[in-house]
Amino acid sequence: MIQIFVTGGTFDKEYNYINGQLYFKDTHLQDMLVRGRCTVDVDVKTLMMVDSLEMTQEDRDIIIHNCRRCKHENILITHGTDTMVQTAEALHKANIEGKTIVLFGAMIPYAFGTSSDGFFNLGAAFAFAQMNLHGVFIAMNGKCYSWDNVRKNRKTGFFEELETSTDL
């Protein structure tokens, strides 16, 4: 069984055709799991629907609390890409032992169709969570990163390892 906690981020945003703004309606995860023909037992729980730039320490505390009390060993967390690394660090510092926690998201909303990276990142997160390595990880762009060796390159829009990163 894999626990999925939904926290928002671009992954789940919708486009308002009238005013051109992105907003939250509901998570797309259930539809994605059906469309992807997922056969893994999952429990999906929405904790919040926030843009990660607006995520507070209280929001991170809610995520930590739910990961601590989760009875499942493997946990996926949808998260906005801008502060994903900060939440991963907070989860690591919380010393949640015996669990694999993988944060993932999207640079382009799933609702935008085939141009979104959300479906790919969800599949990668599923695979990485089942590798039986405990700790906190970030799954983006087909790679799995340790929480302390990754950053979002704001020029390219890709996640990268710190030792191979370029100056921003």
N, C-alpha and C positions, 0 to 999 in steps of 0.2 A: 504494500500500500504506500502510495506517495501522497503526502499532504501538500496542497498548493494553497498558499496565502496570496490573496490579491491585494495590492496596495495602490494601484493606479498607474500613473506614468503614461507616456505616449502610447504604449502598447494598447491601452483600452480607450483611447480618446476617439471621439466622433467629430465629424466636421459639420458645422452649422452653415448650410448653404445660403442663408439669408445675410448673416453678419460676418461670415468668413472666419469665425473663431472656432477653436477646438474646445470640446467640453466632454464631461463624463456622463454617460447614461447608465451603462451596466458593463460587466465584464464579457468579453468574447470567448472566454476559456472553454465553456461547455460546447459551443459550436465548433471551436477549433479541435477539441478532442474527438468529437464525432467525425468531423471532416477528415482528420488525420488517422481515423480508424484505430484509435488508441485502445489497446487491450489491457493496459495497466490499471489496476484498481486505484482510484484517486478519491480524495476528499477535498473539495474546493470550498474555501471559506474566504469571503470578502472581509478584510479588516478595515479598509478605508479605500477611498478613491481620490487620491490627491496627486497633484503634480509634484515631482520630487523637489523642485525648487521651493515649494511651500511646506515641505515636510519638517515637522518640529521634533525636538527631543522627545516630547510626549508621544508622538506618532512612532518613533523608533522604540520607545519603551513598550508600546502595545505589540509591536512586531516581536521584540525580545520575549515578552511575557508569553505570547502564543507559541513561539518556538520552544521555550522551556517546558511548557505544559503539554506539548504535542506528544502523543503516544507513538507516533511513527518515527522511524529512523531517518527517512529521506524526506526533505522539505524543499519545495520550490517556492520562490517568492517573486511575483511580478513586481517590477520597480521601475521608476523613471531613471533614465540614464545619467542625469546631471549629478545626482547625489548617491548613486548606487554604491560607490566605493565607501562613502561615509557610513552608510547603513551596514555594509559588510564589516567594516571595522568595529562598529558598535556591537554587532553580533559576536564577533570574535572576542572582544573584551568582556562580554557577558559570560564567557566560559561555559558555553552549552556543550556538554560532553556527550559523546556517543551518537552524534547526529551528523548527517551530511546536509548542509544548507547551501542551496544554489540560487543566487539572484540572477534574474534575466529581465530583459525588456525589449524595446524596439526604438529605433530612430524614426520610423515612419509608422503611424497607427495601422493596426491590423485592418481597420475599416476601409483603408485606402486600397485594399485588394492586393494584387500580385506585386506591387511595388514595395510592400511592407516586408521588413525582415523579421517580424514578430513570430510567424509560423516556424521559420527556420530556427530562431533562438529558443522557442519552446521545445522543439524536438531535440536540440542539442542539450538543453538543460535536463530533459528527461534522461538522456543517455548518460550524462556526467553524474547525475544523482545516483545512478545505479552502479557506479564503479566501486562502491564500498570503501571510499576514502572519506574518513570523517574530517570535518572542518568546514570552513566558510569559503565559498567560491563564487566567481562571477562567470556566467556563460554568455558570451556575446561574439558575434561574427565567426561562429564555428569553432571557437577556442574556449577552453576552460582555464581560468586564471585563479591563482591563489589571491585572497582578498588583499594581501599586502604587496602584491607585485603587479598591479594593474592601474591604469588610468584611462580616462576617456580623452582622446585627442580631439580637442574642440575645432581644430583646423580641418581634420579629415573626416570626423564623425565616426571613427573606429576606435575600439578599445585596443590597448597595446600593453605589452609588458614594460615595466619601468626601465629595465636595463637596456632595452632596445628602442626606447622612445626618442623622439626628436624634440628639440626645444619648441615650446609654444610661444 
